[in-house]
Amino acid sequence: MVRSFTDEVVDEAVLGRVLDAAARAPSAGKSQGLDLLVLVGEETARYWAVTLPDPSGFRWQGLLRAPVLVVPVVAPGAYAARYAEPDKAATGLGDESAWPVPYWWVDGGMAVEHLLLACVAEGLGACFFGQFDHEPAVLEAFGVPADRRALGTIALGHPALDEPGRSQARPRRTDITHRGGW
């Protein structure tokens, strides 16, 4: 995750390829319940005004220079509606509460990962971060329909040098693979 960016603008063709990568992520039953709110230029300042009205004590000042912010938004109702259609109705997933694993979060996460990997392939840096208690204010500020949920926000742009995050020193687990059983 890159937490500091230069002021260099992201080429529109490059941004288009990155966004297209996210749009091509898997979608359960081709429900297609993902939208991407893309903020560029002054729109990013509006975002930060909603989520960080006083940035003076914010540790990651370079993050505020990201020229592009992408808010991946999911529509849980799109999944319930799709799975209520005749070819999927037998699944019993025609209601949001019926989903043991809410695939709108799964599919949204895959779209985010596609976008992050596309940023790397294009030579860009990116950082996914949560909106936490700011989610309702962000969605309202940018006119997102009330039936949608944000996964978080992705800052992207050309990376600048920065100090590593505090969590970087934590060792990576090496015992995550369990072949043939636990």
Secondary structure, DSSP 8 states (H G I E B T S, - for coil): ----B-S----HHHHHHHHHHHHTS--GGG---EEEEEEETHHHHHHHHHH-S-GGG-S-GGGGG-SEEEEEEE-HHHHHHHHTSTTTGGGS-SSGGG-SS-HHHHHHHHHHHHHHHHHHHTT-EEEEE--GGGHHHHHHHTT--TT-EE--EEEEESB------GGGGS---S----SS--
